[in-house]
Amino acid sequence: MITMDEEIAREKIRNLLTPEIAVCKPCREKYKELASCSVCGRNLLDPEYRGMVYECPICGKLFCENCWNKMEAGEITHTHKEHNETKIFK
């Protein structure tokens, strides 16, 4: 189960994932785990990344544009790990 502090951190990261906002290198490294593509591991806060950022509405995982497009084309799959929560989606 996600704690309130973890959810607040995730929400702050979501708000930073726009091309208009630059994040300093120490913060990019600090929040790398929360702000990386869940498939390829690319840090989506990196100023070199120019693509769209996608978030799964079920599990909250983030994806770079390239990996998202590959999932949509069926080239890679995305699964939802089961948590100790009530299953709503399978």
LOVEX-451054 format. One record per residue: residue in one letter; y, z, x of N, C-alpha, C in turn. Coordinates in steps of 0.2 Angstrom, whole numbers, plus 5000, padded with zeros to 4 digits. Example, Ala and Ser with C-alpha at 12.3 -4.5 7.8 and 13.67 -1.06 7.14 Angstrom:
A497250395066497850395062498450395066 S498950355064499550365068500050395064 
// end
This chain:
M499450005004500050005000500650005004 I501149965003501749965006502250015005 T502550045010502950105009503650075007 M504050125004504750105003505150075009 D505050115014505450095021505150025023 E504550005022504249945024504549885020 E504649905013504849855008505649845010 I506049895011506749885013506749845019 A506349855024506449815030506249745029 R505749735025505549665023506149625019 E506449665015507049635011507649615016 K507749665020508249645025508149585029 I507449575031507249515035507349455031 R507149455024507249405020507949375020 N508449425019509149405019509349375025 L509049385031509249365037508949295039 L508449265035508149205036508549145033 T509149135035509549085033509849055040 P509948985040510248955046510948985048 E511349005043512049035044512049095048 I511549135048511549195051511149195058 A511449215063511149215070510949295071 V510449305074510149365076510049375083 C510349435086510249445093509549445096 K509449425102508749425105508349495104 P508649545106508349615105508049625098 C508449605093508249615086507749565084 R507749505087507249455085506549475088 E506549505093505949535096505749595092 K506149635090506049695087505749685080 Y505949635077505749615070505249555070 K505049535076504649475076504049475071 E503649535071503049535067503249525059 L503849555057504049545050504249475049 A504549445054504949375053504549315056 S503949325057503549265060503149235054 C502949165055502549125051501849155052 S501549175046500849205046500349165048 V500449095049499949045051499949035059 C500549015061500648995068500949045072 G501249095069501649145073502349135075 R502549075073503249055075503749105073 N504249135077504749185075505249145071 L505349155065505749115060506449145061 L506649195065507349215066507549175073 D507149145076507349105082507849055081 P508449055084508949005083508748935084 E508148915087507848855088507548825082 Y507348875078506948855072507448835066 R507348765064507848735059507548725053 G506948735052506648715045506748765040 M506448755034506448805028505948855030 V506048915026505648975027505348985020 Y504648985019504348995013504049065013 E504049095007503649165006503149155000 C502549175001502049184996502349234991 P502349214984502649264980502149324978 I501449304980500949354979500949404984 C500849384990500749434996501349445000 G501849404999502449415003502449385010 K501949355012501849325019502349265019 L502649255026503149205027502749145031 F503049085029502749025032503348985035 C503248945040503748895042503548835038 E504048785038504048725034503448685036 N503248685042502648645045502048665042 C501948735042501248765040501248765032 W501848775029501848765022501648695019 N501948645023501748575021500948565022 K500748595027500048585029499548615023 M499848675021499448715016499448665009 E500048645008500148605002499648535002 A499548515008499148455009498448465009 G498248535009497548555010497248555017 E497748545022497448545029497248615031 I497648665029497448735031497448775024 T497148835024497148875018497448945020 H497648965014498049035014497649085010 T497449135012497049185008497449245008 H497349285003497649355002497149405004 K497249445009496849495011496849555005 E496349585004496249634999496549695001 H496949724998497249794999496949844995 N497049904996496849964992497249964985 E497449904983497849904977497449874971 T497649884965497349854960497449774960 K496849744959496849664960497149634954 I497649594955498049564950497849484951 F497849464957497749394959497049394963 K496649344962496049334966496149274970 
// end
